[in-house]
Amino acid sequence: MSNLKSEVISRRKALSLLGLATLGLTVPATVLTVLDAEAQAQQPAPAAPVTGTERRQERRTGRVKRRTGRRAARRKGRAERGELRREGGEEKGSKEKK
């Protein structure tokens, strides 16, 4: 007759078999997604600064340009208001009583 042995499987063995079965099902799906990702065309990186120092310097340069623009606009506004006062003209927002 046949010699069949029936063994009691421990919980540890049962869980390891279950884990291996799960791993066997997930690996092919992972491999497929990796292959799909490799098949997609690589997007060229935008021409941006590479190092943090360069990015910081660009931010600072931008801030300085914006600041000088605001200061120039304020100077221009002050000069215009001063001219109006010297000429005796009426300023914006002021109303003379008659």
HELIX and SHEET records of a PDB file:
HELIX    1   1 ARG A   11  ALA A   39  1                                  29    
HELIX    2   2 GLY A   52  GLU A   87  1                                  36    
END                                                                             
